[in-house]
Amino acid sequence: MLDVGTHPPGVDAATWTRLRTGRLAPERGIDLHGRTAQDAHDALRGFLLRAHADGVRCVEIVTGHGTRTGGGVIRRELPLWLNLPDLRALVLAAAHPPKNPGAIRLLLRRHRTR
């Protein structure tokens, strides 16, 4: 199970530190802030599938902070979406960048050609 902010197996310490501290720059990003949950999920899925197919290694997803009373729907649902089988197979690690807690950076698995 992918847990945002937890060092996953298979990621070396140097790469994890760069992702967690924000020094691993995202190659692409998507802003889901302000979308409906269904639209955000569909956009996220398409974005991650394209990024992985293109060999992108690090992406940033902006969810926004949500309300002061518990966060927004997209921010709350994103970890669940990332653990769905079709997306979980693409994502290796996830962390909130320190300078933008309303976003999540993902380290994608390397694209393997068959």
Biopython code that builds the backbone (N, CA, C, O; Angstrom):
import numpy as np
from Bio.PDB.StructureBuilder import StructureBuilder

atoms = [
    (1, "MET", "N", (0.845, -1.190, 0.000)),
    (1, "MET", "CA", (0.000, 0.000, 0.000)),
    (1, "MET", "C", (0.882, 1.242, 0.000)),
    (1, "MET", "O", (1.847, 1.325, 0.759)),
    (2, "LEU", "N", (0.558, 2.182, -0.830)),
    (2, "LEU", "CA", (1.273, 3.453, -0.912)),
    (2, "LEU", "C", (0.803, 4.355, 0.212)),
    (2, "LEU", "O", (-0.395, 4.591, 0.369)),
    (3, "ASP", "N", (1.749, 4.859, 0.994)),
    (3, "ASP", "CA", (1.439, 5.760, 2.098)),
    (3, "ASP", "C", (2.216, 7.055, 1.871)),
    (3, "ASP", "O", (3.447, 7.046, 1.843)),
    (4, "VAL", "N", (1.499, 8.166, 1.711)),
    (4, "VAL", "CA", (2.131, 9.459, 1.440)),
    (4, "VAL", "C", (3.030, 9.842, 2.606)),
    (4, "VAL", "O", (2.591, 9.883, 3.755)),
    (5, "GLY", "N", (4.292, 10.123, 2.299)),
    (5, "GLY", "CA", (5.235, 10.571, 3.312)),
    (5, "GLY", "C", (6.011, 9.468, 4.008)),
    (5, "GLY", "O", (6.820, 9.748, 4.893)),
    (6, "THR", "N", (5.782, 8.224, 3.628)),
    (6, "THR", "CA", (6.496, 7.097, 4.234)),
    (6, "THR", "C", (7.474, 6.524, 3.218)),
    (6, "THR", "O", (7.118, 6.273, 2.067)),
    (7, "HIS", "N", (8.712, 6.321, 3.660)),
    (7, "HIS", "CA", (9.762, 5.777, 2.790)),
    (7, "HIS", "C", (9.382, 4.355, 2.373)),
    (7, "HIS", "O", (9.329, 3.455, 3.211)),
    (8, "PRO", "N", (9.116, 4.153, 1.069)),
    (8, "PRO", "CA", (8.706, 2.829, 0.609)),
    (8, "PRO", "C", (9.905, 1.936, 0.307)),
    (8, "PRO", "O", (10.994, 2.433, 0.019)),
    (9, "PRO", "N", (9.711, 0.636, 0.372)),
    (9, "PRO", "CA", (10.781, -0.268, -0.047)),
    (9, "PRO", "C", (11.026, -0.090, -1.540)),
    (9, "PRO", "O", (10.101, 0.209, -2.295)),
    (10, "GLY", "N", (12.256, -0.270, -1.958)),
    (10, "GLY", "CA", (12.588, -0.149, -3.370)),
    (10, "GLY", "C", (13.064, 1.231, -3.788)),
    (10, "GLY", "O", (13.455, 1.431, -4.938)),
    (11, "VAL", "N", (13.034, 2.190, -2.861)),
    (11, "VAL", "CA", (13.531, 3.537, -3.159)),
    (11, "VAL", "C", (14.754, 3.774, -2.280)),
    (11, "VAL", "O", (14.681, 3.685, -1.054)),
    (12, "ASP", "N", (15.880, 4.078, -2.928)),
    (12, "ASP", "CA", (17.100, 4.298, -2.149)),
    (12, "ASP", "C", (16.971, 5.564, -1.301)),
    (12, "ASP", "O", (16.159, 6.442, -1.594)),
    (13, "ALA", "N", (17.774, 5.642, -0.259)),
    (13, "ALA", "CA", (17.681, 6.740, 0.712)),
    (13, "ALA", "C", (17.919, 8.104, 0.067)),
    (13, "ALA", "O", (17.247, 9.074, 0.421)),
    (14, "ALA", "N", (18.852, 8.197, -0.862)),
    (14, "ALA", "CA", (19.155, 9.484, -1.497)),
    (14, "ALA", "C", (17.970, 9.978, -2.336)),
    (14, "ALA", "O", (17.622, 11.158, -2.279)),
    (15, "THR", "N", (17.355, 9.092, -3.107)),
    (15, "THR", "CA", (16.209, 9.475, -3.925)),
    (15, "THR", "C", (15.031, 9.852, -3.040)),
    (15, "THR", "O", (14.348, 10.840, -3.309)),
    (16, "TRP", "N", (14.783, 9.077, -1.983)),
    (16, "TRP", "CA", (13.691, 9.389, -1.069)),
    (16, "TRP", "C", (13.896, 10.753, -0.420)),
    (16, "TRP", "O", (12.951, 11.533, -0.303)),
    (17, "THR", "N", (15.116, 11.041, -0.002)),
    (17, "THR", "CA", (15.406, 12.336, 0.619)),
    (17, "THR", "C", (15.175, 13.466, -0.365)),
    (17, "THR", "O", (14.603, 14.492, 0.003)),
    (18, "ARG", "N", (15.607, 13.304, -1.609)),
    (18, "ARG", "CA", (15.384, 14.337, -2.626)),
    (18, "ARG", "C", (13.897, 14.550, -2.886)),
    (18, "ARG", "O", (13.463, 15.691, -3.047)),
    (19, "LEU", "N", (13.105, 13.477, -2.929)),
    (19, "LEU", "CA", (11.657, 13.602, -3.145)),
    (19, "LEU", "C", (11.004, 14.288, -1.944)),
    (19, "LEU", "O", (10.222, 15.223, -2.113)),
    (20, "ARG", "N", (11.318, 13.833, -0.751)),
    (20, "ARG", "CA", (10.692, 14.325, 0.479)),
    (20, "ARG", "C", (11.036, 15.775, 0.783)),
    (20, "ARG", "O", (10.211, 16.510, 1.325)),
    (21, "THR", "N", (12.250, 16.191, 0.437)),
    (21, "THR", "CA", (12.682, 17.557, 0.728)),
    (21, "THR", "C", (12.381, 18.537, -0.396)),
    (21, "THR", "O", (12.641, 19.732, -0.261)),
    (22, "GLY", "N", (11.834, 18.042, -1.505)),
    (22, "GLY", "CA", (11.484, 18.920, -2.611)),
    (22, "GLY", "C", (12.622, 19.204, -3.569)),
    (22, "GLY", "O", (12.483, 20.044, -4.458)),
    (23, "ARG", "N", (13.746, 18.520, -3.408)),
    (23, "ARG", "CA", (14.881, 18.752, -4.310)),
    (23, "ARG", "C", (14.790, 17.935, -5.600)),
    (23, "ARG", "O", (15.553, 18.172, -6.536)),
    (24, "LEU", "N", (13.874, 16.987, -5.655)),
    (24, "LEU", "CA", (13.630, 16.253, -6.894)),
    (24, "LEU", "C", (12.535, 17.009, -7.631)),
    (24, "LEU", "O", (11.361, 16.931, -7.270)),
    (25, "ALA", "N", (12.925, 17.732, -8.655)),
    (25, "ALA", "CA", (11.993, 18.610, -9.370)),
    (25, "ALA", "C", (11.016, 17.809, -10.212)),
    (25, "ALA", "O", (11.409, 16.853, -10.882)),
    (26, "PRO", "N", (9.748, 18.192, -10.183)),
    (26, "PRO", "CA", (8.768, 17.499, -11.023)),
    (26, "PRO", "C", (8.968, 17.867, -12.490)),
    (26, "PRO", "O", (9.280, 19.010, -12.825)),
    (27, "GLU", "N", (8.782, 16.886, -13.346)),
    (27, "GLU", "CA", (8.882, 17.113, -14.784)),
    (27, "GLU", "C", (7.543, 17.556, -15.359)),
    (27, "GLU", "O", (7.502, 18.213, -16.399)),
    (28, "ARG", "N", (6.455, 17.204, -14.695)),
    (28, "ARG", "CA", (5.107, 17.596, -15.109)),
    (28, "ARG", "C", (4.254, 17.817, -13.873)),
    (28, "ARG", "O", (4.573, 17.347, -12.781)),
    (29, "GLY", "N", (3.175, 18.534, -14.069)),
    (29, "GLY", "CA", (2.257, 18.765, -12.961)),
    (29, "GLY", "C", (0.827, 18.885, -13.442)),
    (29, "GLY", "O", (0.565, 19.140, -14.617)),
    (30, "ILE", "N", (-0.093, 18.696, -12.509)),
    (30, "ILE", "CA", (-1.513, 18.861, -12.795)),
    (30, "ILE", "C", (-2.158, 19.508, -11.569)),
    (30, "ILE", "O", (-1.825, 19.183, -10.430)),
    (31, "ASP", "N", (-3.076, 20.420, -11.824)),
    (31, "ASP", "CA", (-3.784, 21.110, -10.751)),
    (31, "ASP", "C", (-5.213, 20.572, -10.706)),
    (31, "ASP", "O", (-5.997, 20.799, -11.627)),
    (32, "LEU", "N", (-5.543, 19.866, -9.637)),
    (32, "LEU", "CA", (-6.877, 19.293, -9.470)),
    (32, "LEU", "C", (-7.763, 20.177, -8.605)),
    (32, "LEU", "O", (-8.957, 19.921, -8.447)),
    (33, "HIS", "N", (-7.163, 21.216, -8.050)),
    (33, "HIS", "CA", (-7.869, 22.130, -7.155)),
    (33, "HIS", "C", (-9.098, 22.711, -7.842)),
    (33, "HIS", "O", (-9.006, 23.197, -8.969)),
    (34, "GLY", "N", (-10.244, 22.666, -7.174)),
    (34, "GLY", "CA", (-11.465, 23.263, -7.709)),
    (34, "GLY", "C", (-12.288, 22.358, -8.610)),
    (34, "GLY", "O", (-13.361, 22.763, -9.058)),
    (35, "ARG", "N", (-11.827, 21.155, -8.889)),
    (35, "ARG", "CA", (-12.583, 20.228, -9.744)),
    (35, "ARG", "C", (-13.525, 19.375, -8.889)),
    (35, "ARG", "O", (-13.360, 19.269, -7.673)),
    (36, "THR", "N", (-14.491, 18.785, -9.537)),
    (36, "THR", "CA", (-15.316, 17.802, -8.835)),
    (36, "THR", "C", (-14.479, 16.551, -8.617)),
    (36, "THR", "O", (-13.478, 16.346, -9.303)),
    (37, "ALA", "N", (-14.879, 15.719, -7.674)),
    (37, "ALA", "CA", (-14.113, 14.511, -7.375)),
    (37, "ALA", "C", (-14.006, 13.603, -8.599)),
    (37, "ALA", "O", (-12.926, 13.087, -8.886)),
    (38, "GLN", "N", (-15.096, 13.399, -9.317)),
    (38, "GLN", "CA", (-15.065, 12.515, -10.487)),
    (38, "GLN", "C", (-14.169, 13.082, -11.586)),
    (38, "GLN", "O", (-13.385, 12.346, -12.185)),
    (39, "ASP", "N", (-14.280, 14.378, -11.853)),
    (39, "ASP", "CA", (-13.438, 15.020, -12.863)),
    (39, "ASP", "C", (-11.966, 14.943, -12.454)),
    (39, "ASP", "O", (-11.101, 14.678, -13.289)),
    (40, "ALA", "N", (-11.685, 15.174, -11.176)),
    (40, "ALA", "CA", (-10.305, 15.118, -10.687)),
    (40, "ALA", "C", (-9.740, 13.706, -10.828)),
    (40, "ALA", "O", (-8.594, 13.536, -11.243)),
    (41, "HIS", "N", (-10.528, 12.706, -10.489)),
    (41, "HIS", "CA", (-10.066, 11.320, -10.612)),
    (41, "HIS", "C", (-9.767, 10.967, -12.061)),
    (41, "HIS", "O", (-8.730, 10.374, -12.357)),
    (42, "ASP", "N", (-10.666, 11.328, -12.958)),
    (42, "ASP", "CA", (-10.465, 11.041, -14.383)),
    (42, "ASP", "C", (-9.231, 11.758, -14.927)),
    (42, "ASP", "O", (-8.444, 11.176, -15.674)),
    (43, "ALA", "N", (-9.069, 13.031, -14.547)),
    (43, "ALA", "CA", (-7.908, 13.809, -15.003)),
    (43, "ALA", "C", (-6.612, 13.224, -14.446)),
    (43, "ALA", "O", (-5.614, 13.126, -15.160)),
    (44, "LEU", "N", (-6.629, 12.841, -13.186)),
    (44, "LEU", "CA", (-5.442, 12.247, -12.555)),
    (44, "LEU", "C", (-5.043, 10.952, -13.251)),
    (44, "LEU", "O", (-3.871, 10.735, -13.561)),
    (45, "ARG", "N", (-6.013, 10.110, -13.489)),
    (45, "ARG", "CA", (-5.740, 8.819, -14.133)),
    (45, "ARG", "C", (-5.102, 9.024, -15.510)),
    (45, "ARG", "O", (-4.078, 8.412, -15.815)),
    (46, "GLY", "N", (-5.696, 9.872, -16.333)),
    (46, "GLY", "CA", (-5.143, 10.140, -17.659)),
    (46, "GLY", "C", (-3.760, 10.758, -17.590)),
    (46, "GLY", "O", (-2.867, 10.391, -18.353)),
    (47, "PHE", "N", (-3.585, 11.703, -16.666)),
    (47, "PHE", "CA", (-2.295, 12.372, -16.491)),
    (47, "PHE", "C", (-1.204, 11.372, -16.119)),
    (47, "PHE", "O", (-0.122, 11.392, -16.706)),
    (48, "LEU", "N", (-1.476, 10.496, -15.146)),
    (48, "LEU", "CA", (-0.462, 9.530, -14.710)),
    (48, "LEU", "C", (-0.165, 8.488, -15.782)),
    (48, "LEU", "O", (0.990, 8.100, -15.959)),
    (49, "LEU", "N", (-1.173, 8.038, -16.488)),
    (49, "LEU", "CA", (-0.937, 7.069, -17.562)),
    (49, "LEU", "C", (-0.070, 7.669, -18.663)),
    (49, "LEU", "O", (0.837, 7.006, -19.166)),
    (50, "ARG", "N", (-0.342, 8.934, -19.048)),
    (50, "ARG", "CA", (0.471, 9.594, -20.089)),
    (50, "ARG", "C", (1.898, 9.831, -19.593)),
    (50, "ARG", "O", (2.860, 9.569, -20.314)),
    (51, "ALA", "N", (2.031, 10.321, -18.373)),
    (51, "ALA", "CA", (3.360, 10.612, -17.833)),
    (51, "ALA", "C", (4.198, 9.341, -17.755)),
    (51, "ALA", "O", (5.372, 9.345, -18.128)),
    (52, "HIS", "N", (3.604, 8.260, -17.275)),
    (52, "HIS", "CA", (4.342, 7.001, -17.173)),
    (52, "HIS", "C", (4.738, 6.492, -18.557)),
    (52, "HIS", "O", (5.871, 6.053, -18.756)),
    (53, "ALA", "N", (3.817, 6.547, -19.506)),
    (53, "ALA", "CA", (4.107, 6.097, -20.877)),
    (53, "ALA", "C", (5.223, 6.920, -21.513)),
    (53, "ALA", "O", (5.985, 6.407, -22.333)),
    (54, "ASP", "N", (5.319, 8.192, -21.138)),
    (54, "ASP", "CA", (6.353, 9.076, -21.676)),
    (54, "ASP", "C", (7.681, 8.960, -20.929)),
    (54, "ASP", "O", (8.649, 9.629, -21.290)),
    (55, "GLY", "N", (7.740, 8.129, -19.903)),
    (55, "GLY", "CA", (8.982, 7.939, -19.156)),
    (55, "GLY", "C", (9.269, 9.018, -18.136)),
    (55, "GLY", "O", (10.406, 9.145, -17.682)),
    (56, "VAL", "N", (8.268, 9.800, -17.762)),
    (56, "VAL", "CA", (8.444, 10.837, -16.743)),
    (56, "VAL", "C", (8.663, 10.155, -15.395)),
    (56, "VAL", "O", (8.009, 9.161, -15.081)),
    (57, "ARG", "N", (9.573, 10.687, -14.612)),
    (57, "ARG", "CA", (9.933, 10.058, -13.335)),
    (57, "ARG", "C", (9.280, 10.730, -12.128)),
    (57, "ARG", "O", (8.904, 10.045, -11.177)),
    (58, "CYS", "N", (9.138, 12.068, -12.150)),
    (58, "CYS", "CA", (8.585, 12.785, -11.008)),
    (58, "CYS", "C", (7.503, 13.752, -11.474)),
    (58, "CYS", "O", (7.708, 14.529, -12.406)),
    (59, "VAL", "N", (6.341, 13.693, -10.811)),
    (59, "VAL", "CA", (5.231, 14.590, -11.140)),
    (59, "VAL", "C", (4.724, 15.239, -9.856)),
    (59, "VAL", "O", (4.934, 14.732, -8.754)),
    (60, "GLU", "N", (4.044, 16.384, -10.032)),
    (60, "GLU", "CA", (3.438, 17.063, -8.888)),
    (60, "GLU", "C", (1.948, 17.212, -9.134)),
    (60, "GLU", "O", (1.520, 17.607, -10.218)),
    (61, "ILE", "N", (1.164, 16.890, -8.114)),
    (61, "ILE", "CA", (-0.284, 16.992, -8.179)),
    (61, "ILE", "C", (-0.718, 18.015, -7.143)),
    (61, "ILE", "O", (-0.466, 17.844, -5.951)),
    (62, "VAL", "N", (-1.369, 19.074, -7.595)),
    (62, "VAL", "CA", (-1.865, 20.114, -6.699)),
    (62, "VAL", "C", (-3.303, 19.765, -6.331)),
    (62, "VAL", "O", (-4.169, 19.647, -7.198)),
    (63, "THR", "N", (-3.541, 19.603, -5.037)),
    (63, "THR", "CA", (-4.882, 19.302, -4.544)),
    (63, "THR", "C", (-5.487, 20.500, -3.831)),
    (63, "THR", "O", (-6.707, 20.577, -3.682)),
    (64, "GLY", "N", (-4.671, 21.417, -3.398)),
    (64, "GLY", "CA", (-5.115, 22.513, -2.559)),
    (64, "GLY", "C", (-5.099, 22.075, -1.110)),
    (64, "GLY", "O", (-4.947, 20.889, -0.817)),
    (65, "HIS", "N", (-5.252, 23.014, -0.212)),
    (65, "HIS", "CA", (-5.217, 22.716, 1.217)),
    (65, "HIS", "C", (-6.547, 22.197, 1.730)),
    (65, "HIS", "O", (-6.586, 21.512, 2.752)),
    (66, "GLY", "N", (-7.622, 22.503, 1.053)),
    (66, "GLY", "CA", (-8.941, 22.159, 1.556)),
    (66, "GLY", "C", (-9.387, 23.182, 2.579)),
    (66, "GLY", "O", (-8.765, 24.233, 2.738)),
    (67, "THR", "N", (-10.442, 22.875, 3.254)),
    (67, "THR", "CA", (-10.939, 23.795, 4.277)),
    (67, "THR", "C", (-10.132, 23.631, 5.556)),
    (67, "THR", "O", (-9.387, 22.662, 5.705)),
    (68, "ARG", "N", (-10.273, 24.547, 6.448)),
    (68, "ARG", "CA", (-9.542, 24.472, 7.716)),
    (68, "ARG", "C", (-10.060, 23.370, 8.629)),
    (68, "ARG", "O", (-9.423, 23.038, 9.628)),
    (69, "THR", "N", (-11.194, 22.812, 8.294)),
    (69, "THR", "CA", (-11.798, 21.790, 9.154)),
    (69, "THR", "C", (-11.659, 20.397, 8.563)),
    (69, "THR", "O", (-12.644, 19.664, 8.477)),
    (70, "GLY", "N", (-10.480, 20.027, 8.165)),
    (70, "GLY", "CA", (-10.283, 18.647, 7.746)),
    (70, "GLY", "C", (-9.839, 18.419, 6.324)),
    (70, "GLY", "O", (-9.719, 17.263, 5.918)),
    (71, "GLY", "N", (-9.591, 19.439, 5.548)),
    (71, "GLY", "CA", (-9.107, 19.245, 4.196)),
    (71, "GLY", "C", (-10.233, 19.051, 3.200)),
    (71, "GLY", "O", (-11.385, 18.831, 3.573)),
    (72, "GLY", "N", (-9.881, 19.136, 1.938)),
    (72, "GLY", "CA", (-10.861, 19.005, 0.874)),
    (72, "GLY", "C", (-11.050, 17.568, 0.441)),
    (72, "GLY", "O", (-10.296, 16.677, 0.832)),
    (73, "VAL", "N", (-12.060, 17.361, -0.365)),
    (73, "VAL", "CA", (-12.398, 16.026, -0.845)),
    (73, "VAL", "C", (-11.259, 15.439, -1.672)),
    (73, "VAL", "O", (-10.885, 14.282, -1.478)),
    (74, "ILE", "N", (-10.710, 16.220, -2.586)),
    (74, "ILE", "CA", (-9.655, 15.700, -3.462)),
    (74, "ILE", "C", (-8.412, 15.347, -2.648)),
    (74, "ILE", "O", (-7.808, 14.296, -2.861)),
    (75, "ARG", "N", (-8.036, 16.206, -1.736)),
    (75, "ARG", "CA", (-6.864, 15.938, -0.890)),
    (75, "ARG", "C", (-7.068, 14.661, -0.063)),
    (75, "ARG", "O", (-6.131, 13.885, 0.129)),
    (76, "ARG", "N", (-8.271, 14.454, 0.413)),
    (76, "ARG", "CA", (-8.589, 13.282, 1.229)),
    (76, "ARG", "C", (-8.656, 12.013, 0.371)),
    (76, "ARG", "O", (-8.225, 10.945, 0.807)),
    (77, "GLU", "N", (-9.192, 12.128, -0.840)),
    (77, "GLU", "CA", (-9.385, 10.962, -1.702)),
    (77, "GLU", "C", (-8.133, 10.548, -2.479)),
    (77, "GLU", "O", (-8.001, 9.385, -2.862)),
    (78, "LEU", "N", (-7.225, 11.477, -2.712)),
    (78, "LEU", "CA", (-6.057, 11.190, -3.556)),
    (78, "LEU", "C", (-5.289, 9.940, -3.121)),
    (78, "LEU", "O", (-4.985, 9.110, -3.977)),
    (79, "PRO", "N", (-4.959, 9.759, -1.842)),
    (79, "PRO", "CA", (-4.250, 8.528, -1.470)),
    (79, "PRO", "C", (-5.045, 7.258, -1.791)),
    (79, "PRO", "O", (-4.460, 6.232, -2.139)),
    (80, "LEU", "N", (-6.363, 7.322, -1.678)),
    (80, "LEU", "CA", (-7.182, 6.162, -2.031)),
    (80, "LEU", "C", (-7.113, 5.886, -3.525)),
    (80, "LEU", "O", (-7.001, 4.733, -3.943)),
    (81, "TRP", "N", (-7.179, 6.941, -4.331)),
    (81, "TRP", "CA", (-7.085, 6.782, -5.781)),
    (81, "TRP", "C", (-5.734, 6.209, -6.184)),
    (81, "TRP", "O", (-5.654, 5.348, -7.060)),
    (82, "LEU", "N", (-4.672, 6.689, -5.541)),
    (82, "LEU", "CA", (-3.328, 6.215, -5.885)),
    (82, "LEU", "C", (-3.130, 4.750, -5.531)),
    (82, "LEU", "O", (-2.231, 4.104, -6.069)),
    (83, "ASN", "N", (-3.952, 4.214, -4.634)),
    (83, "ASN", "CA", (-3.850, 2.812, -4.256)),
    (83, "ASN", "C", (-4.784, 1.900, -5.036)),
    (83, "ASN", "O", (-4.820, 0.695, -4.784)),
    (84, "LEU", "N", (-5.546, 2.458, -5.989)),
    (84, "LEU", "CA", (-6.328, 1.610, -6.882)),
    (84, "LEU", "C", (-5.369, 0.842, -7.783)),
    (84, "LEU", "O", (-4.330, 1.382, -8.163)),
    (85, "PRO", "N", (-5.686, -0.403, -8.137)),
    (85, "PRO", "CA", (-4.723, -1.247, -8.862)),
    (85, "PRO", "C", (-4.091, -0.622, -10.104)),
    (85, "PRO", "O", (-2.884, -0.756, -10.306)),
    (86, "ASP", "N", (-4.878, 0.057, -10.941)),
    (86, "ASP", "CA", (-4.302, 0.587, -12.187)),
    (86, "ASP", "C", (-3.324, 1.734, -11.932)),
    (86, "ASP", "O", (-2.367, 1.895, -12.689)),
    (87, "LEU", "N", (-3.539, 2.531, -10.888)),
    (87, "LEU", "CA", (-2.613, 3.623, -10.585)),
    (87, "LEU", "C", (-1.490, 3.170, -9.661)),
    (87, "LEU", "O", (-0.365, 3.657, -9.774)),
    (88, "ARG", "N", (-1.778, 2.253, -8.757)),
    (88, "ARG", "CA", (-0.753, 1.779, -7.821)),
    (88, "ARG", "C", (0.428, 1.163, -8.564)),
    (88, "ARG", "O", (1.570, 1.264, -8.115)),
    (89, "ALA", "N", (0.155, 0.536, -9.684)),
    (89, "ALA", "CA", (1.217, -0.086, -10.476)),
    (89, "ALA", "C", (2.178, 0.944, -11.071)),
    (89, "ALA", "O", (3.287, 0.591, -11.472)),
    (90, "LEU", "N", (1.768, 2.212, -11.133)),
    (90, "LEU", "CA", (2.592, 3.258, -11.741)),
    (90, "LEU", "C", (3.431, 4.032, -10.725)),
    (90, "LEU", "O", (4.471, 4.588, -11.077)),
    (91, "VAL", "N", (2.988, 4.070, -9.472)),
    (91, "VAL", "CA", (3.581, 4.965, -8.467)),
    (91, "VAL", "C", (4.470, 4.201, -7.510)),
    (91, "VAL", "O", (4.081, 3.175, -6.953)),
    (92, "LEU", "N", (5.676, 4.725, -7.331)),
    (92, "LEU", "CA", (6.642, 4.105, -6.430)),
    (92, "LEU", "C", (6.645, 4.772, -5.061)),
    (92, "LEU", "O", (6.745, 4.084, -4.046)),
    (93, "ALA", "N", (6.537, 6.106, -5.011)),
    (93, "ALA", "CA", (6.600, 6.829, -3.742)),
    (93, "ALA", "C", (5.828, 8.134, -3.852)),
    (93, "ALA", "O", (5.615, 8.653, -4.949)),
    (94, "ALA", "N", (5.407, 8.665, -2.693)),
    (94, "ALA", "CA", (4.656, 9.914, -2.651)),
    (94, "ALA", "C", (5.043, 10.704, -1.407)),
    (94, "ALA", "O", (5.225, 10.137, -0.330)),
    (95, "ALA", "N", (5.167, 12.032, -1.569)),
    (95, "ALA", "CA", (5.504, 12.901, -0.439)),
    (95, "ALA", "C", (4.982, 14.305, -0.705)),
    (95, "ALA", "O", (4.859, 14.732, -1.853)),
    (96, "HIS", "N", (4.677, 15.018, 0.379)),
    (96, "HIS", "CA", (4.292, 16.421, 0.274)),
    (96, "HIS", "C", (5.566, 17.253, 0.200)),
    (96, "HIS", "O", (6.419, 17.129, 1.079)),
    (97, "PRO", "N", (5.729, 18.102, -0.825)),
    (97, "PRO", "CA", (6.908, 18.980, -0.849)),
    (97, "PRO", "C", (6.796, 20.000, 0.283)),
    (97, "PRO", "O", (5.711, 20.524, 0.531)),
    (98, "PRO", "N", (7.905, 20.289, 0.976)),
    (98, "PRO", "CA", (7.847, 21.158, 2.149)),
    (98, "PRO", "C", (7.369, 22.578, 1.855)),
    (98, "PRO", "O", (6.760, 23.202, 2.724)),
    (99, "LYS", "N", (7.621, 23.100, 0.678)),
    (99, "LYS", "CA", (7.224, 24.473, 0.367)),
    (99, "LYS", "C", (5.820, 24.575, -0.192)),
    (99, "LYS", "O", (5.329, 25.681, -0.418)),
    (100, "ASN", "N", (5.158, 23.439, -0.423)),
    (100, "ASN", "CA", (3.798, 23.458, -0.950)),
    (100, "ASN", "C", (3.005, 22.290, -0.367)),
    (100, "ASN", "O", (2.842, 21.270, -1.036)),
    (101, "PRO", "N", (2.512, 22.414, 0.859)),
    (101, "PRO", "CA", (1.767, 21.308, 1.466)),
    (101, "PRO", "C", (0.420, 21.034, 0.789)),
    (101, "PRO", "O", (-0.233, 20.042, 1.111)),
    (102, "GLY", "N", (-0.003, 21.884, -0.133)),
    (102, "GLY", "CA", (-1.228, 21.658, -0.890)),
    (102, "GLY", "C", (-0.978, 20.833, -2.137)),
    (102, "GLY", "O", (-1.824, 20.773, -3.029)),
    (103, "ALA", "N", (0.190, 20.193, -2.199)),
    (103, "ALA", "CA", (0.545, 19.372, -3.361)),
    (103, "ALA", "C", (1.169, 18.063, -2.888)),
    (103, "ALA", "O", (1.571, 17.925, -1.733)),
    (104, "ILE", "N", (1.237, 17.120, -3.803)),
    (104, "ILE", "CA", (1.922, 15.852, -3.554)),
    (104, "ILE", "C", (2.818, 15.585, -4.748)),
    (104, "ILE", "O", (2.399, 15.716, -5.898)),
    (105, "ARG", "N", (4.050, 15.210, -4.463)),
    (105, "ARG", "CA", (4.968, 14.790, -5.530)),
    (105, "ARG", "C", (5.026, 13.276, -5.543)),
    (105, "ARG", "O", (5.093, 12.624, -4.501)),
    (106, "LEU", "N", (4.998, 12.736, -6.753)),
    (106, "LEU", "CA", (5.041, 11.294, -6.936)),
    (106, "LEU", "C", (6.284, 10.898, -7.703)),
    (106, "LEU", "O", (6.669, 11.555, -8.671)),
    (107, "LEU", "N", (6.901, 9.829, -7.267)),
    (107, "LEU", "CA", (7.990, 9.202, -8.003)),
    (107, "LEU", "C", (7.358, 8.035, -8.747)),
    (107, "LEU", "O", (6.853, 7.097, -8.132)),
    (108, "LEU", "N", (7.390, 8.101, -10.074)),
    (108, "LEU", "CA", (6.771, 7.047, -10.881)),
    (108, "LEU", "C", (7.762, 5.925, -11.146)),
    (108, "LEU", "O", (8.974, 6.135, -11.199)),
    (109, "ARG", "N", (7.221, 4.753, -11.307)),
    (109, "ARG", "CA", (8.060, 3.600, -11.659)),
    (109, "ARG", "C", (8.622, 3.804, -13.061)),
    (109, "ARG", "O", (8.031, 4.499, -13.888)),
    (110, "ARG", "N", (9.737, 3.206, -13.304)),
    (110, "ARG", "CA", (10.331, 3.281, -14.634)),
    (110, "ARG", "C", (9.449, 2.535, -15.626)),
    (110, "ARG", "O", (8.910, 1.470, -15.325)),
    (111, "HIS", "N", (9.314, 3.114, -16.810)),
    (111, "HIS", "CA", (8.511, 2.498, -17.865)),
    (111, "HIS", "C", (9.302, 1.341, -18.448)),
    (111, "HIS", "O", (10.440, 1.507, -18.886)),
    (112, "ARG", "N", (8.698, 0.195, -18.448)),
    (112, "ARG", "CA", (9.367, -0.999, -18.988)),
    (112, "ARG", "C", (8.736, -1.366, -20.322)),
    (112, "ARG", "O", (7.517, -1.503, -20.430)),
    (113, "THR", "N", (9.577, -1.521, -21.332)),
    (113, "THR", "CA", (9.071, -1.967, -22.635)),
    (113, "THR", "C", (9.154, -3.477, -22.674)),
    (113, "THR", "O", (10.056, -4.079, -22.090)),
    (114, "ARG", "N", (8.223, -4.072, -23.354)),
    (114, "ARG", "CA", (8.182, -5.534, -23.377)),
    (114, "ARG", "C", (8.693, -6.077, -24.669)),
    (114, "ARG", "O", (8.728, -7.293, -24.857)),
]
sb = StructureBuilder()
sb.init_structure("model")
sb.init_model(0)
sb.init_chain("A")
sb.init_seg("    ")
for serial, (resi, resn, name, xyz) in enumerate(atoms, 1):
    if name == "N":
        sb.init_residue(resn, " ", resi, " ")
    sb.init_atom(name, np.array(xyz, "f"), 0.0, 1.0, " ", f" {name:<3s}", serial, name[0])
structure = sb.get_structure()
